[in-house]
Amino acid sequence: MSVLPPALDYRSLFDASPHPCLVLDPQGRVLTANRAYLAGAGPSRGPDDLVGRHLRDAMPDAADRIAPIEASIARAVATGRPDTVEGGAEGPGWSVTHVPVKDAAGAIGAVLHHPEAHPGPTRPVPEATPALHEAHQRREQIFQQMPGFVAVLHGPDHVFEYVNDAYVTIAGPRDFLGRTVREVFPELAEQGFYDLLDTVYRTAQPFAARAMPIRLAGDPAERAIDLLYQPLRDEAGAVTGIFVGGYDVTEQVRSQAALRDSEERYRTLLESIDVGFCILEMRFDGEGRAVDYRIAEANPAFARQTGADVAGRWVSEFAPDLERHWFDTYGGVARTGQPVHFENQADVFGRWFDVRALRVGDPALAKVAVFFSDISERKRMEEALRVLNASLEAQVAQRTAERDQIWQASTDLFCIATPEGHLLSLNPAWTALLGWSEGELVGRSFLDLVHPEDRPLTVAAAEGLARGEAQAHFEIRTRHRDGSHRWLSWNAVPRDGRVYATVRDVTAIKAQAAALAQAEEALRQSQKMEAVGQLTGGVAHDFNNLLTIIRSSVDFLRRPELPEARKRRYLDAVSDTVDRAAKLTGQLLAFARRQALSPAVFDVGEKVRGVADMIDTVTGARVRVAVSLPDEPCFVRADLSQFETALINMAVNARDAMEGEGTLTLSLTGGVPMPPIRGHAGSQNAFAAIALTDTGPGVPPDLLGRIFEPFFTTKEVGRGTGLGLSQVFGFAKQSGGDVDVASRPGEGATFTLYLPEAPEAACADDETAADPSASPIGAGESVLVVEDNIEVGRFCTQILQDLGYRTTWATNAEEALDRLGADGAGFDVVFSDVVMPGMGGLALAHALRLRLPRLPVVLASGYSHVLAQDDAHGFELLHKPYSAEQLGHILRRVTRQGVRRRAG
């Protein structure tokens, strides 16, 4: 808190001071005088009579004092320290203090002349008139009555000119006046106060602080003060001193610290106890009736006790049908301040509670503190005990006492039934909830009222009751008389050949759960649409880039004057672009787990060792590649090409993360279980774990969940499509495994590819292997082309004719079967698309395998969900887009194999 306003005009303060003061130059000429001095000098003396005159000329009636006063001025200027001269040993006492004031260069530029009169029997000195003395006393009285401590410091050395009693009380009795702060308070040397005073004096900027710590000599404990340093100025605006004010707030600070400790203990207690606690804010209508309340604060046990986290919400939001008595009870506590203790049931939570409530805080705020414990289990046991006790009574007592004392008044549903499920007795709550009268239900099988989907659960519960097992908390839907259904929670106990059950309506709770599930599903759909948007945007961007190259190249190829060299360049550009487009679609299908794989059994260690040399070339000379493999072979069944591509993609990703310099370690561990990854269940079967560990900066935690998304990349534009890790993810999932990543910032990352192990298999027959040196040109073989797309079919037949084959084109599988007939109609091979209307190409191939087992079938596909779910089912598969050379090679191979089979 401030003692003086920060924006105070200190020239005005000097002028309004009740203490008489003159400002002299070092030679003793008057520069200025304040009002108190002028008032004491008499009405005939004004500023013009003083300013500019030497002190001896300005004080003609005090000639006997001029000599010691001038000597005092000279000493103050010479030493740079305040000097006081006293007189009046035989008369009234007087004293004058001279305080030297330094200018900006550090030289003495002025002297503060401060006269003071002391009581005596004769006339005082001219400066100390009665009016001046009265003003001085008035100033003393004001400063002494101030609630805080006050001091006035003079000059750049901060010499004490004044301290009030409050200042002495805090600092202790010391020799203040005429001494510097450094002399009076040597213990402050390391506490920063000297520097603060120097800064205020140098910059003329005030300083204020709250609860500033200070340690004084002789004080065993640290104190806290609110402190103000305010610069004092002369008429020219120069700083001449500092006003010090403040308050001792040690006790306040300690009290606040104690309060914080108390609150912390209170909070720790509430958070650790098992008893539920909350503070309610009541809302009343205009008639003073409680109509709503908000759970303003709740401890962790609140959610455990209630089964719901509703802190911060109004009851009207989550329990609009809450029973009236809760509002009346808590409203009464808030209005009257009378605490209550009761037990009651809250249907919104489906539980019983033991409750204690009391008003807290300002009554006008209508806040109620509630402590409660869940006693539902005890209540259920008491209820079961009552039912069991009632069953021991005579039939007449059951028909009267139970209905009169329990059943008639209860809002819960009670019933007695046979072990087979026929209702024997029900309380009136059944009619209130379901609309059926007792007469309509007694003797009826309860299964007649159960929702068809819940009958298996009901039958299982009845079988358990027949075995003597109590059935608790099984929930089923029960038909209302109007045809709708209600969710009921059952607790049933078998005894003496009867079943006693208590039933509670939980429809509202189920509705809330369904609403929450619906909201979660809406969120998932939103996230899915966001991912689809990102995917389609990335696909459109990359394919438009590729199509731009193709379109531009085709435009140039149409020019007849185009040189042969440039024509080859554009043809190469089109071919390369098609390859990149095929790779892009392959990566997309890999991520979506929709690519057609060609799985084979191979030794993972052998392939990892082979790929390591390739990776060493890809990663560059500054990346060291280390390999750690087991001695025993480890076999998996997967698409080898996709496997190698996945390893290279992970290696390139690691290289980029390490910025081309570091260590990449490839390791293989066989026979390990696959752990749960990203919320998916793991497996205890044997897996091969291929790990790539880099020494890069690691993956930020907020990106771990996104790195496998298609087109997601942290690289700058032009350094990758964001599909590399998507291919790894899709390949792993489609192969029956998964890929995991572990990383800590600054410690690198480890990508682990899990693939299920497989038994060792024999090598494929060499005769079926492709011969890259074989010619793609045919020898007049007859090919039946099955393709529903007109453009593709026309282009394919043209290619085959140019390659030397005789072609026949069928636009669907049904037409192809008709043309082939029962004996193959002389065709040497069938080349069919997979995805076609009606019968697909795979179904056609299976049909031909049965009808014409010696007739080769080659399938072509750009995408097929059937092939993605399994391999090519033993048929040759050509991936779109394919080249004429690829098509010629595969037809050349299969026709030769067909000839050998027919010859055999």
Secondary structure, DSSP 8 states (H G I E B T S, - for coil): --SS-TT--HHHHHHH-SS--EEE-TTSBEEEE-HHHHHHH-TT--HHHHTTSBHHHH-GGGHHHHHHHHHHHHHHHHHSS-EEEEE-SSSS-EEEEEEEEE-TTSSEEEEEEEEEE---SS---TT--HHHHHHHHHHHHHHHHSSSEEEEEETTTTEEEEE-HHHHHHH-S---TTSBHHHH-GGGTTTTHHHHHHHHHHH---EEEEEEEE--TT-SS-EEEEEEEEEEE-TTS-EEEEEEEEEE-HHHHHHHHHHHHHHHHHHHHHHHSSSEEEEEEEEE-TTS-EEEEEEEEE-HHHHHHHS---TT-BHHHH-TT--HHHHHHHHHHHHH---EEEEEEETTTTEEEEEEEEEES-GGG-EEEEEEEE-HHHHHHHHHHHHHHHHTS-HHHIIIIIIIIIITT-SSEEEEE-TTSBEEEE-THHHHHH---HHHHTTSBGGGGB-GGGHHHHHHHHHHHHTT--EEEEEEEEE-TTS-EEEEEEEEEEETTEEEEEEEE-HHHHHHHHHHHHHHHHHHHHHHHHHHHHHHHHHHHHHHHHHHHHHHHHHHHT-TT--HHHHHHHHHHHHHHHHHHHHHHHHHHHHTT-S---EEEEEHHHHHHHHHHHHHHHH-TTEEEEEE--SS--EEEEEHHHHHHHHHHHHHHHHHHTTT-EEEEEEEEEEEEE--BTTB--EEEEEEEEEEE--SS---GGGTTTTTSTT---S-TTS--S-HHHHHHHHHHHTT-EEEEEE-TTS-EEEEEEEEB--------GGGS--TTS-----S-EEEEE-S-HHHHHHHHHHHHHTT-EEEEESSHHHHHHHHTTT-TT-SEEEEES--SSS-HHHHHHHHHHH-TTS-EEEEES--HHHHHS--TTSEEEESS--HHHHHHHHHHHHHHHHHHHH-
